[in-house]
């Protein structure tokens, strides 16, 4: 259900988002879907399976909140590589400029919080880039 209010300059709408229902509508892995906007950031739902690509974001921080499954996040910092495991109910913030590689051995459901300007493949580009984000 959605409710909206009109001001002199904006139309502001509120809705309750059922995460499970929205995730059921997502069929492609590594393709974020926008479910809400908070100020200048987007709230996205995405399903991961397998290994993504090494990349970084020059100007944007990213927050990965795991809903189900286990996310392995490889990061490269100060010429060292390490892995962080993120489980359901946990999140990780990847600071801008940090090279990272998300890995999902089994399907992982994630909520992403990131600025509107964030491109999913960041510096890497390539065939997995989703330039036009679908909205649910």
C-alpha positions, 0 to 999 in steps of 0.5 A: 500500500502506498500513501502520498502527500503533496507539498508546494514543491514535491509529491512524497509517497510512502509505502511498506515494502515486503522484502520477501515478496520483492525478492520473489520477483527477482530472477536474475543474479547480480542485477540490483532492483530499486525498491526505495529512495532515501534522500540521495541514496537508493535501497536495492534488492539483489540476489547473488550466486557465484563470483562477481568481478573485482571492482571499486567505486571512486566516490561511493561507499556501499552497504551490503545487508545480508537477508539470507545466505552467506556472503563472502567479501574479498577486499584488497586494502594496502596491498593486502587481500583478505576475506570477510564473511557476512551472515544473515542479519549482518552488514558490511560497509565497503568504503569508496576506493576499496577494491572488493569482490562479492562471492556467494557459494549458494544464493544470497539475498542482499539489501544494498544502500548506496548513492544513486550514482553507484554503478554495480560494477564500479571501475570494472565495467563489462557485461555485468554492468546494469546501467538502467536499474529496474524498479519494483 
